[in-house]
Amino acid sequence: MQQRSKVVSLDVRADGYKQILRITNYDPNRSLYRPRQRSNSTPSIARQDTISSAADAFEAVSEEVNPTYTINVDLAGVGVSLVSKKMIEVIYLVMDSIKFNYMNSTIAQSINMSCGNLQIDNQLHEALYPVILQPSPISKDAPAVGALPTVQTSVIWLKDQGASLDWNAPLWN
């Protein structure tokens, strides 16, 4: 008796505080993965049914999505002084290499912010600690370390609501 193999799709979806695993028939028209193209230059007659060959059998489908709206702000530096009512400078904040990026596309919105260097100084004359906040200095001899941002954040909102997936599809035909 010949055994017929079936390809299934394993999808994990967040639903509130739960994660739901759905096992459905593989549909190449709706899946984010497609079978990897095998080269015909080296024909293989060996059967491949190991976990490693199954993991290499599919590749992610990547789509080129052009943004519909983009805002980029790039500042060399900003300094801000906090002054008391008596016109005495109390705190000085300095930031350099400030970058802000907002991108909107048909599938997502993203906000990226970074600051190359950040330092907050106590400007009072009798302060015990004149430097309140500064990044730890990285030695110039440190291997493979470039100019990293001191503060970096990124937020991405996906616009999908899961409507493209049919969660009620039957498991087997």
Secondary structure, 3 states (H helix, E strand, C coil): CCCCCCCEEEEEEEECCEEEEEEEECCCCCCCEEECCCCCCCCCCCCCCCHHHHHCCEEECCCCCCCCEEEEEEEEEEEEEEECCCCCEEEEEEEEEEEEEEEECCCEEEEEEEEEEEEEEECCCCCCCCEEECCCCCCCCCCCCCCCCCEEEEEEEECCCCCCCCCCCCCCC
